[in-house]
Structure formats: structure tokens, C-alpha cells
């Protein structure tokens, strides 16, 4: 019941406050899946505001997966110019070619089939599953992580490990009917309200139960990488009183 209240609060907030983004436009299911694939590749290392004009130009020139699979490499790189991390666009084309050949031009719905495609890891497979296929998955991106850490007031190193956060995100529950919107709603909440600095808690649908808000402490603890000691083996040879 508690989960349902959180879910509804966040979805209600999203319905009123979501940004109008080109990959959120109302289009056919097939187009939505293609838009999600392209936008998720672009968003892997780049901010939303930067991605928008690139996404629009990309879709105008390459409106579907089949065209992408055959698109000229030089022209493709030109469309990506300025976004950086060019391995993304190379992988995107390889992914399109596999989808055309192996999956009959349809983006696979199965998480593991998605993950088997070039350039798609755990996070991107989760995001595509949730956003394009309405699966009740919460993809743990930086925005959702931040909301979760503040909402639950996670400060210890053991609490900010990925595995721990993956487990804790169940606090947000799921929306079986609106999984796609719900995943985007949580990301949007982190991006617009629970920002890295100066979160606008007075506009946040979670403020009643948020522990960071209660404690008036919004600091985020960084994960400390433990430097593992490395050992090397060195063979020293001596001949005629000289080291070789
Ligand atoms: S109340 Fe404030 S700190 Fe808590 S989740 Fe909302 S914006 Fe973030």
C-alpha cells in the first residue's frame, strides 16, 4: 500500500511537470522503441539538453532501424559529430544490423537479448525494457540513485554500493500499468527536483517521508575506491658479479 502511494505521488507529479522531449512524443509503438534505442545510446555520456538537437537531426535523416543498419559510415559519424564517444554510434549501427538480421527488424523485448547487443549493458538494457516495453523495471541511473540516497539517507560506504542500491530501490515499488512513465518519472524527479545541489524539496512529492529533508542534510557520500595492493614478481640475474 505504501509503495502504491509513493508510485501514485510520483506519477501525478510527472504528469504535471515532465519535460517535453522529442523521444517522448506520441508515436507508434515501433517508432517509440526506435526512439528509445537511439536516445538511450546518445544519453549514455551526454546531458539531455545537448542530446535534443542531435536526436532530432538523427531521426530526420535515419527514421528507422533498417535505414540505420545500412547508413553510410562517414555520414553517420557526421551526424554524431560534437556528441563525442564515437564508439557509441559504431555500436548503435552494429546493433541495428544485428536487429535486422537476427531479430527480423524488431528490437528484442528480452532483457538478455538486449544485453547481448553491442553497446548495451545492464543499465541501457533496463532503460530500454522499462521505457520502450513498459516492463516494471527501475533503471538505476545517476538521478534515481541520488533520490534514493537522499530519501533513505544512505551515508555509509556499505549502503552506497551498487548492489545495495539495486536492492533498496524496491522502496519505490513499481507501476504495472505505467512502468514506462514510472521509470521516466523517477529519472525526471532526480533531474529537475532532487538536483545534485540545492534540491527543491518544497516542490518534491516525496518530502513528507524523505530522511534527507527531515535531517536537512542533502550531502551525498562518494564511494571510496579501495586501492588494492598489487604485487609484481621480479627475477634478478647475476653473472660475473654483474646484474643483468
Ligand atoms: S525531499 Fe528533497 S532531498 Fe528528499 S527526495 Fe525530494 S528533493 Fe530530494
Boltz pocket constraint, residues with backbone or C-beta under 6 A from the ligand:
constraints:
  - pocket:
      binder: B
      contacts: [[A, 146], [A, 147], [A, 150], [A, 151], [A, 193], [A, 194], [A, 195], [A, 199], [A, 200], [A, 201], [A, 204], [A, 205], [A, 206], [A, 207], [A, 208], [A, 210], [A, 211], [A, 212], [A, 213], [A, 218]]
      max_distance: 6.0
